[in-house]
Amino acid sequence: MTRFSKLLTLIIIVVSTSGSYVFAQKGKVTSAKSSAAKADTAKYDRDYSLEATMLGYFAPDGSRNPTLKANKGDKVRIKITNGELMTHDISLEKLGIKSKVILEKGASTSINFIAKESDTYFCSVPGHRIAGMVGSFEVVEGEVNEKTVAGHLPMKDGQPLNLNFETGTLKDWTATGDAFTNPLFSSDPSPVHEKEMNIGFDGKYFLSSGGNTNYKLTGKLTSAPFKVTQPFAAFMVSGGALVDTRVELVLAGTDSVIYHITGQGRATLQPAVVDLQKYLDKEIFIRIIDNETGISQIPYIANDKWAHINFDEFLFYPSRPEFPNELKQKDIIILPPLDPVLNAGLSGEKAAAAMTPPKGFKVTLAASEPEVVKPIAFTIDAKGRLWVVEGHTYPVRAPEGQGRDRILILEDTNGDGTLDSKKVFAENLNLISGIEVGMGGVWLGSAPNFLFIPIDPKTDKPAGPEQILLDGWGLHDTHEVLNSLRWGPDGWLYGTHGVFTHSVVGKPGTPEAERAKINGGVWRYHPTMHKFEVFAEGVSNPWGIDFNDYGHPFITVCVIPHMFHVIQGARYQRQAGKHFNPYTYDDIKTIGDHVHWLGERGPHAGNFRSAAAGGGHAHAGAMIYLGNSWPKEYRNEIFMNNINGARLNIDHFEKSGSGYIASHKPDFMAMNDSWSQWLNFKYDASGSVWAIDWYDKNQCHSPNPDVHDKTMGRIFKITHENDKWVKVDLTKASDMELVNFQLNENDWYVRQARTLLQERGPNKKVHKALKEILAKNPDVTRKLRALWTLHVTKGLEDKDLMDLLANESEYIRSWSIQLLTEDKVISPEALKKFADMAQNDNSPVVRLYLASAMLRLEPAQRWEIVDALMQKSEDKDDHNLPLMVWYAAEPLAALDMKRALEMAEKAKLPKILPYTIQRVAAIGTEDSKKVLKELNQKLGQSGSHENHESQMLIGKVLDE
């Protein structure tokens, strides 16, 4: 007899007085707790044990985030045990109680309480509740019982089908492949699963396609067809939450799948319920599929032992059965199948041939090993030559004097796409992570230092020893050190920095208290004033920055959503750690409306399974194409390499409020080679794009040097059929020729010419010509180029910028605000004009630049402008402005608490009042408590819901 048919008409699943699950099955009673444990839990009426993971809380019967029940007045304990190395706890929302936080796998903690009303239990660790660690606690009347009706096996030719395997054979089933050669098991623990796993099958046998031991096996098992004679069915399933480990119900004769489900990444069998009312009297069959090997193609990613499916006992039911541990599709977080890897470990020529660029494009191998090895960073100079860093030292900085990195100068002398000229500029460098040339030398990231090496232009050799301009750069995680150096339109040198490296940056000898801290974000350095600034903070591990036609910077990052529009002074979502300012309270999120991975288990799980979405979470390089020869559809689009997906992603920017929304466009091309690792790419004078390829079997950072193959590296050139190779040397251009290059359609000329003019210094003729462009050119992007070049050549007075604050273009007005506050000091006239603009300018872009500018001024100067910005109700849903205004407003509370609160009360932007209340409370003085009590009394007189929430917050912060 089957498991269910041996039962009485009703199978009663009882919760004992201790709250342990007891199953009445096949005439036996099995307690979920031992008698020894009962003595420990006798003081609780309901005692629940859950395993905590980022996927949710799991009961012993496999149910995810189960509904926990009790009678009113019951003494309840909910105990959690950590199922992974991760911080977790358990909290009750209404009761406001919380357990201690646990970290180690196997560690336990609990909460104890009296059941008074239904509530929600969840993990209070930031991000965990939204990830799925949340469930219901219900107070019920009467017995805490669950009931289900009995089921029976489908019949064929008057005989029950072997859909529960109790014959000990695969009678009534047909197998293909090797996963179901010997699939029946009769013990628990199972010999093919890990010992601590509970399968929970009943009867003599259950079926597995390999368990955790033989997960590499694949195959298919198909039942004989049978008629649907009851409106509902249920079967037991567990195993991998993978697209290709699944159970299907198929309509016979059509091959139409009417139901499918996977496991949820756990071993315990759970019942899946199927509504078959539409298929009564029709024939169906069961198909159990395991097409997933689980084999990782990446050395540092372990094989997936959940690449299998477990199954038992298909039964029909006359009405819908109810199971406390029913497995529902909505509760399963499924991973897509592994992406096919077409190639790996190709020669340079074959790697170029394997790529699939769009029609009209071709990829040429420009250089490869042994001529170029481990290119980690590069740039293009004013002569069109590539300056390439070979990162021999990475990932561990060598002892002083033993660095092995070097800088090559490579050139294509005849336009055939091959870098046929090679010079060595410098050798014996140490852990170089970024390079830029210009302003008389080479600028290098070499943690813990930022270096400058002057160039002798006649010999292409160093004109002197390397100079340490800044030190204090961290080495905690050497793939997150200073990188991606690039000249900004304002004449500063920009770079990026990761969150797991902690830097305290300053000129050599600077006391720590006077240094700038950065552990994630964007920084900049001025080449002649020798000033260092943190431009914006946060994100994860950015390894790419570029500027669009309006001079707005964008970065590409890893692990968290990948795209950020970078605003001066902004604080962005962090992968880890906290912002230096404890009063930040919230940070600005990605501008992307998408991510490049599939599945909901987080970005790492989507790697190597996400080709359809872009390839995975890890990105390197950032290029906003502003060349002049590629089709128009690519201009102002941002390109980034998807490392795990081995493909070039493209995002498209749409203006939205003060900033942008980034949408996914079809990938530019796939490299079709799992060893491909393009780190950066840049367009040149012909509009073609050069790309450096680290090329390594290992795609992730490791501090172990032996993990990385140090013998390979490539440089590729992408050309469109419209590209026309030109030999250039802008260093020989006259000043006026460089001015005219500001009008060139290819921004390569614009940027190189601007840097050369900056290096040459002020020139009245240059300034006159640039002011002519600024005043008369109808294209705002050309006006901006003139404005930036005037700024870097010191051709602007404050009066000029003040006049431009009335310009018809929001971009000219906004950039004039930034340039006026460049030195963090402005005139009373400018401050007054800013206040007027904050009240009356109709551009959210301008208001964003005003908020950003306030962060550069002394707090006492901000009041009137911040107050006006807070009143702009049209900005309440803006992506950037509410938080940027808060960052500017936050220090004002320390100057005048009462005034700050009065200003916040009137604010039309969201969260300003609650944030200000928290900020005032953080001052922690008797005066701060007094003003909050006064505000509380004032708010109580209005009776509005919003004010009630503020009153609750005041009560909370005062209690603390």
Stockholm file with secondary structure:
# STOCKHOLM 1.0

chainA/1-960         MTRFSKLLTLIIIVVSTSGSYVFAQKGKVTSAKSSAAKADTAKYDRDYSLEATMLGYFAPDGSRNPTLKANKGDKVRIKITNGELMTHDISLEKLGIKSKVILEKGASTSINFIAKESDTYFCSVPGHRIAGMVGSFEVVEGEVNEKTVAGHLPMKDGQPLNLNFETGTLKDWTATGDAFTNPLFSSDPSPVHEKEMNIGFDGKYFLSSGGNTNYKLTGKLTSAPFKVTQPFAAFMVSGGALVDTRVELVLAGTDSVIYHITGQGRATLQPAVVDLQKYLDKEIFIRIIDNETGISQIPYIANDKWAHINFDEFLFYPSRPEFPNELKQKDIIILPPLDPVLNAGLSGEKAAAAMTPPKGFKVTLAASEPEVVKPIAFTIDAKGRLWVVEGHTYPVRAPEGQGRDRILILEDTNGDGTLDSKKVFAENLNLISGIEVGMGGVWLGSAPNFLFIPIDPKTDKPAGPEQILLDGWGLHDTHEVLNSLRWGPDGWLYGTHGVFTHSVVGKPGTPEAERAKINGGVWRYHPTMHKFEVFAEGVSNPWGIDFNDYGHPFITVCVIPHMFHVIQGARYQRQAGKHFNPYTYDDIKTIGDHVHWLGERGPHAGNFRSAAAGGGHAHAGAMIYLGNSWPKEYRNEIFMNNINGARLNIDHFEKSGSGYIASHKPDFMAMNDSWSQWLNFKYDASGSVWAIDWYDKNQCHSPNPDVHDKTMGRIFKITHENDKWVKVDLTKASDMELVNFQLNENDWYVRQARTLLQERGPNKKVHKALKEILAKNPDVTRKLRALWTLHVTKGLEDKDLMDLLANESEYIRSWSIQLLTEDKVISPEALKKFADMAQNDNSPVVRLYLASAMLRLEPAQRWEIVDALMQKSEDKDDHNLPLMVWYAAEPLAALDMKRALEMAEKAKLPKILPYTIQRVAAIGTEDSKKVLKELNQKLGQSGSHENHESQMLIGKVLDE
#=GR chainA/1-960 SS CCTTTTSCSEEEEEECTTCCEEEEETTEEEESSCHHHHHHHTTCSEEEEEEEETTEEECTTSCBSCCEEEETTCEEEEEEEESSSSCBCCEETTTCCBCCCBCSTTCEEEEEEECCSCEEEECCSTTHHHHTCEEEEEEESSCCEEEEECCBCCEETTEECCSSCTTSSCTTEEEEESTTSSCEECCSSCTTSCTTCCCCCCSSCEEESSTTTSTTCCEEEEECCEECCSSEEEEEEEECCBTTEEEEEEETTTTEEEEEEECCSEEEEEEEEEECGGGTTCEEEEEEEECCCCCCSSTTSCCCTTCCEEEEEEEEESSCCCCTTCCCGGGCCCBCCCCCCCCCSCCHHHHHHHCBCCTTEEEEEEEETTTSCCEEEEEECTTSCEEEEECSSTTSCCSTTCCCEEEEEEECSSSSSCCCEEEEEEEEECSCCEEEEETTEEEEEETTEEEEEEEETTTTEESSCCEEEEECCCCSSTTSSSEEEEECTTSCEEEEECTTSCEEEBSTTCCGGGSEEESSEEEEECTTTCCEEEEEEEESCCCCEEECTTSCEEEECSSSCCEEECCTTCEEEESSSCCSSTTCCSCBCCCBSCCSCCSSSCHHHHTTSCGGGTSCSCEEEEEECCCSSSCGGGTTCEEEEETTTTEEEEEEEEEETTEEEEEEEEEEEECCCTTCCEEEEEECTTSCEEEEECCCSCCSCCSCGGGSCTTCCEEEEEEETTCCCCCCCGGGSCHHHHHHGGGCSSHHHHHHHHHHHHHHCCCHHHHHHHHHHHHHCSCHHHHHHHHHHHHHTTCCCHHHHHHHTTCSCHHHHHHHHHHHTTTSCCCHHHHHHHHHHHHHCCCHHHHHHHHHHHTTSCGGGCHHHHHHHHTCGGGTTCSSHHHHHHHHHTTHHHHCHHHHHHHHHHCCSTTHHHHHHHHHHHHCSHHHHHHHHHHHHHHHTTCCHHHHHHHHHHHHHHHC
#=GC SS_cons         CCTTTTSCSEEEEEECTTCCEEEEETTEEEESSCHHHHHHHTTCSEEEEEEEETTEEECTTSCBSCCEEEETTCEEEEEEEESSSSCBCCEETTTCCBCCCBCSTTCEEEEEEECCSCEEEECCSTTHHHHTCEEEEEEESSCCEEEEECCBCCEETTEECCSSCTTSSCTTEEEEESTTSSCEECCSSCTTSCTTCCCCCCSSCEEESSTTTSTTCCEEEEECCEECCSSEEEEEEEECCBTTEEEEEEETTTTEEEEEEECCSEEEEEEEEEECGGGTTCEEEEEEEECCCCCCSSTTSCCCTTCCEEEEEEEEESSCCCCTTCCCGGGCCCBCCCCCCCCCSCCHHHHHHHCBCCTTEEEEEEEETTTSCCEEEEEECTTSCEEEEECSSTTSCCSTTCCCEEEEEEECSSSSSCCCEEEEEEEEECSCCEEEEETTEEEEEETTEEEEEEEETTTTEESSCCEEEEECCCCSSTTSSSEEEEECTTSCEEEEECTTSCEEEBSTTCCGGGSEEESSEEEEECTTTCCEEEEEEEESCCCCEEECTTSCEEEECSSSCCEEECCTTCEEEESSSCCSSTTCCSCBCCCBSCCSCCSSSCHHHHTTSCGGGTSCSCEEEEEECCCSSSCGGGTTCEEEEETTTTEEEEEEEEEETTEEEEEEEEEEEECCCTTCCEEEEEECTTSCEEEEECCCSCCSCCSCGGGSCTTCCEEEEEEETTCCCCCCCGGGSCHHHHHHGGGCSSHHHHHHHHHHHHHHCCCHHHHHHHHHHHHHCSCHHHHHHHHHHHHHTTCCCHHHHHHHTTCSCHHHHHHHHHHHTTTSCCCHHHHHHHHHHHHHCCCHHHHHHHHHHHTTSCGGGCHHHHHHHHTCGGGTTCSSHHHHHHHHHTTHHHHCHHHHHHHHHHCCSTTHHHHHHHHHHHHCSHHHHHHHHHHHHHHHTTCCHHHHHHHHHHHHHHHC
//
